[in-house]
Amino acid sequence: MLAVPNTPEAGNRSTTMDTLRTPDDQFTDLPGFPFAPHYVSVPSGDGAGTIRLAYLDEGPADGEVVLCLHGEPSWSYLYRHMIPVLVDAGLRVVAPDLIGFGRSDKPAHREDCTYQRHLDWLRAAVFDELDLQAVTLVCQDWGGLLGLRLVGEHPERFARVLAANTFLPTGDNHPGEAFLAWQQFSQETPTFPVGFIINGGSTTELAPEVVAAYDAPFPDESYKEAARQFPLLVPSQPDDPASPANRAAWTVLERFARPFRTAFSDQDPITGGMDAILQGRIPGAKGEAHTTIEGGGHFLQEDRGPELAAVVVDLVSTTPDAASRPALVDPA
């Protein structure tokens, strides 16, 4: 299936960076996903054009903002079990599709996908375009690699953080054999089976139509350049291009004083144990009601979405003054 031609009339993509846009009919009648998409255009990073980012925006416009960031290779569909619980609690849920995923535009060339660009695209969407303030961040997988960087660079924007099966790596420690195996698979498999990967990273057996929904953003392999590149962008060596900026973000996270809670699952071989590191290094985590969600795999939103949503609701309801607290403690 071909993308809409790159013409000003079509408005399909930036004038210089080659991108693809998944046809809308790929997203028809997805199970359990009645949510309408919204769109913003952000600078593509090539100095000339723009690229379109899709997001969900559910719940009351004046509700406290919960920013739900998905990871690799999922999209906002991952949060479909959580959104109703959060909205019923009076919260406004904003769930972007990262560039290269979901309904967002997809770079056609892997070299256009860098850690910094993905961060800049997300920052431009949620801060420059949507101007989100007093944000409660919910982040998993790459949602944390990007979201925790944003907390480290814009701590004043965040009232609270809930980290689930994620981390902010600097490449200074061994990434673990499970991650290296995943990285190797992602580069060597002839086709990149997105729905199969989500199913394999979940403890529940996903229905075929749910697997198909995760495949929906990618009509063929040409749409998967960002998904293919993401595993290589995770800093796994100290001299990784993203390592200095991630280390700088950690110097801020180690002063972040607002509520920071972890809710990792008990069956994730990729991030197991990283919750303890976050709890030990981030001041706002002290005294918080950290939890381990039983029965969840790496994609715990899929396995235990309502349970994770309940943790978010509790975090918000028990810290009503979070946004008024100082964002950072004074350095020692």
N, C-alpha and C positions, 0 to 999 in steps of 0.2 A: 504494500500500500504506500503510495507516494504522498509526500507532504505537499501542502499548498505551495505554489511557486512563490519565490521571494520577490514580491513586487510591492510598491507603495500602496497600490489599490487593495491588494489582499491583506496588507497589514500583518503578514504572517510572521515576520522575524526581522532581526536587525539587518541593516543594509550591508554589513561587512562580515560579521560572524555568521557562519553557516549553522543554521538550526533547523530542527524538524518540529512539527506540531502534530500531536496525535489527533486524528479526526474525532469529532465529538461522538460519532456513533459507536465508538469503542466503549463508551461509558454508559450505554443505555441499559437500564434495568439491572444494575449491579445489586446483588443481594444485600439487604440491610443497610443500604446507603442512599437515603432520600435527600441528601444535602445538596444544596445548590452551590455551584462554584462562583467565586469572585476572582477578579484579575487586577494586577497592577503591572505596569511596565517599569523596568529598572534599567540603569545603564548596563550595557553588555560587558563593559570592561575593555573594549577595543578602541575606546576613544571617540566613537562615532555613533553607534546604534544603540538600540534597546533590546531587551529580551523580556518575555512575558512570564510572570510567575502567578500561579493559581493558588487560591487558599479558600478554606471554609471559614465562615463567620456565623456562628450559631449562638443563640441565647440573647438576653437583653443587652441592648447597646450600652446601657449604663452599668452593667454588671462588672464585677472585678474580672480582669482579663486573664485567661489561662492560655498561654501559648504552647501548643502541643507540637513538638518537632519529632518527625519520624527519622528513621535511619535508612540503611542500605539493605536490600534494594526495594524497600516498601514505598508507600505513599500515604496520604492522609486517610485512605481507606482503613489503615491500621487502627485508627482511633474511633471507628464507628460504634464499638461497644461502650466506649467511655463518654462520648458526646452527650447522649441523653441523660446520663447520671449527672454530669456537670451542669447541663442546662437546667435540669430540674432543681438544682441547688441554687439557681439564680446567677450562675456564672456565664460570662461571655467567652466562648471558645473560638480561638483563632488557630487553625491548623493549616499551615502552608504545605504545598508540594514543593520540595526542593527542586531547583533547576535540574533538569535531566530526569525527573520522576513525575508520576501522576499526570495531571493536566498541564503542568508547566512545560515551557519550551525545552527542547533537548539539543544540546550542542552536537553537531554532526562529526566533530573531530575531537579526539581524546585530549589533544594538547591544549584545547581551550578550557579543559576542566582542571583547575588547580584548587587547592585548599583555600587560598586567599580569595579567589574569585567567587567560590561558593559562599564564603563568609560575606563578602561584599554584596552579593546578590540578595542574600537573606537580610542583611542589615538594612539595605536600601528599601526593601519591602516593608519590614515590620517597624522600622523607625522613621525613615524619610517619608514613605508614602502613607502608612497607617498610623504613624505617630503613637505607637503603643507606649503607655506609661504604667507604672506600678504593676508590672507584669509578674504573674506566677508562671515560671517556666517548668514545663514537663518535658523531659528529654530522655531519649533512649537511643543507643547505638550512635550513629553519626549525628543524631539530634543533640547529643552531648558534646561531640567534638566541635560542633558549630555553636550550640547554645552556651556552653560553658566558656567558650572564647568570648562570646558577646557579654556574658556576665563579667568576665575579666577586663573587658575593654569599656563597658558601659554599666558599671555596677549600680548607678543611681536609677537606672530604668527598671530594675528588678526588685519586687517586694519579697519574693520567695522563690525557692528552687526545689523541685522534686526530681532527683536523678534516679533513673531506673535502667539498670544494665548498660552502663555507659561510663566514660572516663574522658579525661583530657590528656592524651599521651604526648610526651616530649621526645621519645626515642632514646631516652637515657636508660631505660630498662628493657629487658627482653620482652617482646610482645606476647610470648607464650606459644606453645606448639599448636594449640587449636587455631589461633589466629593465623599462624604461618601456613597451616594446612588449608584454611579457607582462602587465603591470599593466592596460594598456588592453584587451587581449584579454579578460582575466578579468572585466572589468566590462561589456563590450559584447556578448559572445557570448550569444545567446538561451538556449542550454543550456550547462551547464558540463561538458564531456566529459572526465571524470577519466581514464579509461583511455586515451583518445586523447592526452591531455596527457602522461601517463607514457611512452607509446610515442614521442611526438614528442621527448621529452627524453632518449631512449635512443639509442645508436648501433645497437643490435640491433633487429631487427623482432620485436616481441613476438607470440606466438601469440594467436589470438583468445580462447582460454580464459584466458590471462594478463591480457589487457586486461579481460575480464569480471570477473576477480578484483579488479582495482583499482576497478571500478565497483560491486562487490558491496555495499559499505557504504552506498550511496546509491540506494535504490529509486526515488526521484524527486527533483525539484529542491528540494523542501522540506527535504531532509536536507543540503543543500550550503551552508547559510548561513555556516558557519565557513570552508569552502573558498573561498567567494566573497570573504569578508572578509579573509582572510590577506594577499593582495597589497597591500591598502590599509594594513595594519598595519606594513609594513616602513618604518622611518624613512627618508624621502627628502628631508626638509627639516629645517633646524636646529631649528625650533620644534615638531617632532613630539612628541606626548605622551610617547613612550617615550625620546626623546633624552636627557634628563637622567639617567635611570637607566642607560642604556647607557653614557653617558660615565663615570658613577661606576664601573660594572663594569670599564671599560677601565683606570681608575686602579689597580685590583687586578690585572687581567690583566697589566699592565705590570710587576708584581712577582711574578707566578706563577713559581715556581722548579722545580716538579716537571715530569717529562718531558711535553713538548708537541710532537707530531709532526703534520705535514701529509701528506696523501695525496690530492692533487687529481687529477682526470682531465685529459687533454690536449684534450678536445673539449667543454668547457662554456663557452658564451658569456656566461653569467650571472656566474660567480665567477672567471673566469680572471684570474690575477695577484694575487688576494687572499691566496693562500698565502704569497707573498713578504712581504706586509705583516704577517701573523701571525708569520712567522719573525723579522722584524726588530724587532717590538715586545714579544714575550713572552720573558722570560729563559729559561724552561724549554725553549724551542725551540733554543737555542744548542747546536750539536754533535750534534743529533739526526739520524737517518737519514731525512730528508725524501725523499719520492719523488713522481714523477709517474706515474700509472697510464695506460698507453697503451691507446687503443681505447675509452675510456669516455666517455659523455656526462654530462649533468647527474646522471642517476640511475645513478651508477657501481656501486651495489650490484646493480642489475639487469644491467648490462653486464659487470662484472668483480668480482662478489661474492666468489668464492674468493680472488682476488688481494688484495682489500682486507682480507679476513679474515686472510690470511697476514701482512699488515702489523700487524694488531692483535696476533696471537699473538707476533710478533717483538718488538713494543713491550713487551708484558708480560714475556716471558721474559728480555729483556735488561736489565730494570730491576726486579729482584726487591725492591729496597729502597726503591722509590719512595714508598710510603706513610709511611715513617719519616723521609723527608727533610723539612726545613722547607718549608711550603707557599709562603711568600713570602720574597723577599729584602728586606732593610731598605731603606726609601726613601732615595734619594740625598740 
